[in-house]
Amino acid sequence: MTQLDQFITRLNALVDRVEAILPAQRPEPDWSASAFRWRTQVSGVGYLQAVKHPHKVALDSLKNIDHQKQSILRNTAQFVSGREANNVLLTGARGTGKSTLIKAVWNEFAAQGLKIIEVDKTDLLHLTEIVDLLGERPEKFIIFCDDLSFEEGEISYKALKSVLDGSISAPTANMLFYATSNRRHLIPQKMRDNLDISDENGEVRPSDAIEEKVSLSERFGLWLSFYPFSQDDYLAAAQYWVAHLGGNWTEATEQAALLWHRTRGARSGRVAWQFAKDYVGRQL
């Protein structure tokens, strides 16, 4: 090996070491896409990943939540048209269509340029980066956080509070936050929060702790509540999905649907959909 070859080898090794120290570059988003996920690299750098096959849901397929559909449709229409609109928190019973409704509303307005970005709870600390990335874009964005709740001791909710309402930066007009949760107040409250002084290590002013825990949900201007299905609601949803998947609804189908929800211990749109897939799949 010549002296020049040795120099080139050492130079390449030096470049590799420097590259390992420097922060990784953020991949440029494919802005032609209409749906994205926020992903975090091993280096800690986050980026927008285009979703190749987004889940497109028709609004008509969601049953027994007409009031919730009208409210979120109105709010989203205001947003897309450039008028004032609220961040939305959808809470309530599991399987009643909270997440699906957000995807259906996005699908309804996607042709008008509305885009959606799914952000996991673990990536909420990157929200300021996301806001900076989207702030100068001409498009409208919904930032979608599914199953949003926090355990005691988690601090990532503070980043969400700040971005929603409380940062020194003005709210960005081209994005809204739509979140779902099974908890109305997102952060668990303990019985000791209601005591004057819980123990020798407790807070002297526990009301301050309560205010801190409810302040996050109050930053969502529009609350939509979802309730467990009645038996008639469940059967109507099951009948819709059986017909949608190409099956026939008979008295025997109804009895099978009732048996299905009893074995699951729940009645919801999700349970109806799961029944229809199983029933029609076996029939066909």
C-alpha positions as CSV (number, residue, x, y, z in Angstrom):
1,M,0.0,0.0,0.0
2,T,1.5,3.3,-1.0
3,Q,1.6,6.4,1.2
4,L,-1.2,7.9,-0.8
5,D,-3.4,4.9,-0.2
6,Q,-2.7,5.0,3.5
7,F,-3.7,8.7,3.6
8,I,-6.9,8.0,1.7
9,T,-7.8,5.2,4.1
10,R,-7.2,7.3,7.2
11,L,-9.2,10.2,5.6
12,N,-12.1,7.9,5.0
13,A,-12.0,6.7,8.6
14,L,-12.0,10.3,9.8
15,V,-15.0,11.1,7.6
16,D,-16.9,8.1,9.1
17,R,-16.1,9.3,12.6
18,V,-17.2,12.8,11.9
19,E,-20.5,11.6,10.2
20,A,-21.2,9.5,13.3
21,I,-21.0,12.6,15.5
22,L,-23.0,14.9,13.3
23,P,-26.8,14.8,13.5
24,A,-28.6,12.8,10.8
25,Q,-30.3,14.7,8.1
26,R,-34.1,14.7,8.1
27,P,-35.5,13.2,4.9
28,E,-37.5,15.6,2.8
29,P,-41.2,14.9,3.0
30,D,-43.1,13.8,-0.1
31,W,-45.6,16.7,0.0
32,S,-47.6,15.1,-2.9
33,A,-49.0,12.5,-0.4
34,S,-52.2,13.2,1.5
35,A,-51.4,11.1,4.6
36,F,-48.3,10.9,6.8
37,R,-46.9,9.3,9.9
38,W,-44.2,10.9,12.1
39,R,-41.3,8.6,12.4
40,T,-38.2,8.9,14.6
41,Q,-34.8,7.6,13.5
42,V,-32.4,5.8,15.8
43,S,-30.4,9.1,15.9
44,G,-33.5,10.8,17.4
45,V,-34.2,12.8,14.3
46,G,-37.9,12.8,13.3
47,Y,-39.4,13.0,9.8
48,L,-42.7,12.7,8.0
49,Q,-43.2,9.4,6.2
50,A,-45.8,9.3,3.5
51,V,-48.4,6.6,3.9
52,K,-48.6,4.6,0.7
53,H,-52.0,3.0,1.3
54,P,-54.1,5.2,3.7
55,H,-57.2,3.8,5.3
56,K,-60.0,5.6,3.5
57,V,-63.4,5.3,5.3
58,A,-66.8,6.5,4.0
59,L,-68.8,8.6,6.4
60,D,-72.0,6.6,5.6
61,S,-70.4,3.5,7.0
62,L,-70.4,5.0,10.5
63,K,-73.7,4.3,12.3
64,N,-75.4,5.6,15.4
65,I,-73.1,8.7,15.8
66,D,-74.9,11.2,13.7
67,H,-74.5,14.1,16.2
68,Q,-70.8,13.5,16.4
69,K,-70.5,13.3,12.6
70,Q,-72.3,16.6,12.1
71,S,-70.2,18.4,14.7
72,I,-66.8,17.3,13.4
73,L,-67.9,17.8,9.8
74,R,-68.9,21.4,10.5
75,N,-65.7,22.1,12.4
76,T,-63.5,20.6,9.6
77,A,-65.4,22.5,6.9
78,Q,-64.8,25.7,8.7
79,F,-61.1,24.9,8.9
80,V,-60.7,23.9,5.3
81,S,-62.5,27.0,4.1
82,G,-60.1,29.2,6.1
83,R,-62.5,30.1,8.9
84,E,-62.0,29.7,12.7
85,A,-62.2,26.1,14.0
86,N,-61.4,24.2,17.1
87,N,-59.1,21.3,18.1
88,V,-61.3,18.3,18.8
89,L,-61.1,15.6,21.5
90,L,-63.2,12.5,20.9
91,T,-63.8,10.5,24.1
92,G,-65.9,7.6,25.3
93,A,-66.6,3.9,24.9
94,R,-64.2,1.7,23.0
95,G,-65.0,0.5,19.6
96,T,-67.7,3.2,18.9
97,G,-65.9,4.8,15.9
98,K,-63.8,7.6,17.4
99,S,-60.6,7.0,15.4
100,T,-62.6,5.8,12.3
101,L,-64.6,9.1,12.3
102,I,-61.4,11.2,12.1
103,K,-60.2,9.1,9.2
104,A,-63.6,9.4,7.5
105,V,-63.7,13.2,7.9
106,W,-60.2,13.5,6.5
107,N,-61.3,11.3,3.6
108,E,-64.3,13.6,3.0
109,F,-62.1,16.6,2.6
110,A,-59.0,15.1,1.1
111,A,-60.0,16.1,-2.4
112,Q,-60.0,19.8,-1.2
113,G,-56.3,19.4,-0.2
114,L,-56.7,18.4,3.5
115,K,-53.8,16.2,4.7
116,I,-53.5,14.1,7.9
117,I,-50.5,13.3,10.0
118,E,-50.6,10.5,12.6
119,V,-48.4,11.2,15.6
120,D,-47.9,8.5,18.3
121,K,-48.0,9.6,22.0
122,T,-44.3,8.7,22.3
123,D,-43.5,11.3,19.6
124,L,-45.4,14.2,21.2
125,L,-42.0,15.7,22.3
126,H,-41.4,16.4,18.6
127,L,-44.5,18.5,18.2
128,T,-42.6,21.8,18.1
129,E,-40.6,20.3,15.2
130,I,-43.7,19.3,13.4
131,V,-45.3,22.7,13.9
132,D,-42.2,24.4,12.5
133,L,-42.1,22.0,9.6
134,L,-45.8,22.6,8.6
135,G,-46.1,26.3,9.6
136,E,-44.9,27.7,6.2
137,R,-46.8,25.1,4.1
138,P,-49.9,26.3,2.1
139,E,-51.8,23.1,2.8
140,K,-54.2,22.4,5.7
141,F,-53.2,19.6,8.1
142,I,-55.0,17.5,10.8
143,I,-52.6,16.1,13.4
144,F,-54.1,12.9,14.5
145,C,-53.3,11.4,18.0
146,D,-55.0,8.1,18.6
147,D,-55.7,6.6,22.0
148,L,-54.3,9.6,23.8
149,S,-53.8,9.2,27.6
150,F,-51.0,9.7,30.0
151,E,-49.9,7.8,33.1
152,E,-48.8,9.6,36.3
153,G,-45.3,10.8,35.9
154,E,-45.3,11.2,32.1
155,I,-44.3,14.6,30.9
156,S,-44.9,14.4,27.2
157,Y,-48.3,15.9,27.6
158,K,-46.7,19.2,28.5
159,A,-45.4,19.5,24.9
160,L,-49.0,19.0,23.7
161,K,-50.4,21.6,26.1
162,S,-47.8,24.1,25.0
163,V,-48.5,23.6,21.3
164,L,-52.3,23.6,21.7
165,D,-52.5,26.8,23.6
166,G,-49.7,28.3,25.7
167,S,-46.6,28.7,23.6
168,I,-45.0,32.0,22.9
169,S,-45.6,31.3,19.2
170,A,-49.0,32.2,17.8
171,P,-51.3,29.3,16.9
172,T,-50.6,28.0,13.4
173,A,-53.6,28.6,11.2
174,N,-53.0,25.6,8.8
175,M,-53.3,22.8,11.4
176,L,-55.7,21.4,13.9
177,F,-55.3,18.6,16.5
178,Y,-57.8,15.8,16.5
179,A,-57.3,13.2,19.3
180,T,-59.2,10.2,20.6
181,S,-59.1,8.8,24.2
182,N,-61.1,6.6,26.5
183,R,-60.5,9.2,29.2
184,R,-62.2,12.6,29.3
185,H,-59.4,14.3,31.2
186,L,-56.5,12.3,29.6
187,I,-54.5,12.2,32.8
188,P,-55.6,10.0,35.7
189,Q,-56.9,11.6,38.9
190,K,-56.4,10.0,42.3
191,M,-58.7,10.2,45.3
192,R,-55.8,11.8,47.2
193,D,-56.1,14.8,44.8
194,N,-59.3,15.7,46.6
195,L,-57.8,15.7,50.1
196,D,-56.5,18.8,51.7
197,I,-53.2,17.1,52.5
198,S,-52.9,13.5,51.5
199,D,-49.8,12.7,53.7
200,E,-46.7,14.3,55.0
201,N,-45.3,14.3,51.4
202,G,-48.5,15.5,49.8
203,E,-49.2,18.9,48.2
204,V,-50.4,21.7,50.5
205,R,-52.6,22.9,47.6
206,P,-54.0,19.8,46.0
207,S,-56.4,21.9,43.9
208,D,-53.4,23.0,41.9
209,A,-52.7,19.4,41.0
210,I,-56.3,18.9,39.9
211,E,-56.1,22.1,37.7
212,E,-52.9,20.8,36.1
213,K,-54.5,17.4,35.2
214,V,-57.7,18.8,33.7
215,S,-56.0,21.7,31.8
216,L,-54.9,19.5,28.9
217,S,-58.4,18.4,27.9
218,E,-59.6,22.0,28.2
219,R,-57.3,23.1,25.5
220,F,-59.5,21.2,23.0
221,G,-62.2,23.5,22.1
222,L,-64.7,20.8,20.9
223,W,-65.4,17.7,22.9
224,L,-67.4,14.9,21.3
225,S,-68.6,12.0,23.6
226,F,-69.3,8.5,22.4
227,Y,-71.5,6.0,24.2
228,P,-71.9,2.2,24.3
229,F,-74.3,0.9,21.7
230,S,-77.8,-0.4,22.6
231,Q,-78.7,-3.8,21.2
232,D,-80.7,-2.2,18.3
233,D,-77.8,0.1,17.5
234,Y,-75.5,-2.9,17.4
235,L,-77.8,-5.0,15.2
236,A,-78.2,-2.1,12.8
237,A,-74.4,-1.8,12.4
238,A,-74.0,-5.5,12.0
239,Q,-76.8,-5.6,9.3
240,Y,-75.1,-2.8,7.4
241,W,-71.7,-4.5,7.4
242,V,-73.1,-7.9,6.5
243,A,-74.8,-6.4,3.5
244,H,-71.7,-4.2,2.7
245,L,-69.5,-7.4,2.6
246,G,-71.9,-9.2,0.3
247,G,-73.9,-11.3,2.8
248,N,-77.6,-11.8,3.4
249,W,-79.3,-10.7,6.6
250,T,-81.8,-13.3,7.9
251,E,-83.3,-14.2,11.3
252,A,-80.5,-16.7,11.7
253,T,-77.9,-14.0,11.0
254,E,-79.5,-11.8,13.7
255,Q,-79.3,-14.7,16.3
256,A,-75.6,-15.3,15.3
257,A,-74.9,-11.5,15.8
258,L,-76.5,-11.6,19.2
259,L,-74.5,-14.6,20.2
260,W,-71.3,-13.0,18.9
261,H,-71.6,-9.9,21.1
262,R,-72.5,-11.9,24.1
263,T,-69.3,-13.9,23.8
264,R,-67.4,-10.7,23.5
265,G,-69.1,-9.0,26.4
266,A,-69.5,-5.7,24.5
267,R,-71.7,-4.1,21.8
268,S,-70.1,-1.6,19.5
269,G,-69.4,-0.8,15.9
270,R,-66.1,-2.6,16.0
271,V,-67.7,-5.8,17.4
272,A,-70.4,-5.5,14.6
273,W,-67.7,-5.2,12.0
274,Q,-65.7,-8.1,13.4
275,F,-68.9,-10.3,13.4
276,A,-69.7,-9.4,9.8
277,K,-66.2,-10.3,8.6
278,D,-66.4,-13.7,10.3
279,Y,-70.0,-14.4,9.3
280,V,-69.8,-13.4,5.7
281,G,-66.3,-15.0,5.3
282,R,-67.7,-18.3,6.4
283,Q,-70.8,-18.0,4.3
284,L,-69.0,-17.1,1.1
